[in-house]
Amino acid sequence: MDNIDKKILSELQLNGRLSITELAEKVGLSLSPCHRRLRTLEDSGIIKGYSIQLEENLIGLSFSTIVFVTMKNGDKKTISHFEEAISNIAHIIQAQRLFGDPDYLLHVVVKDLISFQKLYDRKLSSLPGVQRLTSTLVMKNVISNRILPINFPPV
């Protein structure tokens, strides 16, 4: 990946709706080479897809929690069943497996506290292999959906 590829990725992170013409102009390429590079980035898997970002509050998902999960066992079967189960809960918008304790961090968005309680009681508390769930409320998103720092010098 060269600097032009990085420019393409940076521009698309800022605005995934750019036309190929607009993108080519922003990165200083003619249309055909820009299109070829874009296809190569897509085909290689570097670009996973295109999406939009929604404002949670404006679509009725104004209650956000972080749920820390400690597992009973760390064996492959338990982990696989747990990860499959959480992938089927739409209100979990991000899930990360961690080193140490806790084992997972889940970011959950719902309408309100009552909705979270129902989700917790009906689904989260019955997840396979879970020893303990600990929740904390998100007061405010300070940094959200930040673009990846591909055009910045290494730290």
N, C-alpha and C positions, 0 to 999 in steps of 0.2 A: 504494500500500500504506500503510495507516494503522497506528496503534499496536495496534489489535485484531488485525489480520492478523499483525503481528509477534509478538504474544502467542501466537496460534494456532501459528505456526511454531516458536516457542521451546518450547512445551509438547510439540509432536509430535517435535521433535528429542530431547527428554529421554525421551519415552516414546511411540513410534509405535503402541503397542497401546491407547491410550486410546479408550474408546468415545466416540461423539459426545456423549453425555450428560455424561460426565466432562470432556470438553474444553470444552463449553459452560459448565459450572460453573466451571472453572479460569480461563476468560477473561472471565467475567461476562456471558454472553449467554444468551438463551433458545435452545432447541434448533433451531428453524427458521432463524434468522439465522446461527447458528454453522454449520449444515450448508450453507447457501448460500455462505458465505464459504469454507468448506473446498473445496467443489466448484469455486469460481472459482479458488482457488489451485492446485488440481489441473489444471483445464482450461487455465490460463495457462502451465503448465509449471514454475512455481516449485517445486511439489512434484513431484519426478521419480518417486517411488515410495516404497514402504515395505519395509523389510528388517529383519533381525535381525543382531546382531553375535555372532560366535562366538569362543571362546577357542582360538587356534591350537594351543597346546600340548596341549589336551585332546582335540583331534581328529587328533593325529599330525602336525601341521605345525609342528614346533618349531625348524626351521632357517630363519633369515631373512637375506636378503642384499640389498644394494643393488648394482645393476649399472649402471655408467655406460657409455653407448654413444656413441662418436664415429663419425660417418658419413663415408664417402668423398666423397659428393656430397650437396648439399642440394636437388637438383632435385625437382620435383613428383612425377615418376614413382617415383623412388627412395624418397622419403619415404612415398608412398602404399603401395608394396609392403612397406616395412618395418613401417608401422603396421598393415597388414592381417595380416602374419605374427605380430606380437606379440599381436594381439587373439585369436589362435587358440591361445595358450599359456596354459592355465588357471592355472598356477603364478605367472604375473605378475599380481599383485593390484592394482598401481598402475603407471601409466606416465605420465611427464610429458615433454613436449618443452620444452627449455630454450633460452634465448638464450645464445650463447657456446659455450664448450667445457667439458664434453661437450655433445652434442646431446640426449641423453635420459637420464632417470633411471628405472630399472625397480626396483620392489620385488618380490622373488621370495620365496615361501615354499614349502618342501619338508619332507620328513620328516627328513633328515639330510644330512651332508656328501657321502656317497656318492650320494644322490639328486640333490643339486645338481650334482655332477660329471657325472653322466649327462645331466641336463638341459642343462648347459653344452656338453658335447661333442656331444650329438645335435641340439639345437635352437638354443641361443643362438649358438653359434659359426658356424652356417650361415645366420643371418638375412641377408636381402638388403641390400646396400649398406653393410655395417658395415666400418669400418676397424679399430676397436679396441674391446675390451670390458675394463673394469676393474671388479673386484668388491671389495666390502668386507663384512664380516660385521656384522650387527646384534647388539650386545651386549645391549641392553635397550631396550624401548619406553618412553620417558619420557612422551610425549604421543601418544595414539592415538585416532582417531575423535572428535576434539573437535567439539562443536557449533559452527555458524557464529555469529559474534557480531552477531546482528541487533538485539538490544535494548541495545546498548552505545553510548555516545557515540562519535563519530568520533575517530580518533587525530589 
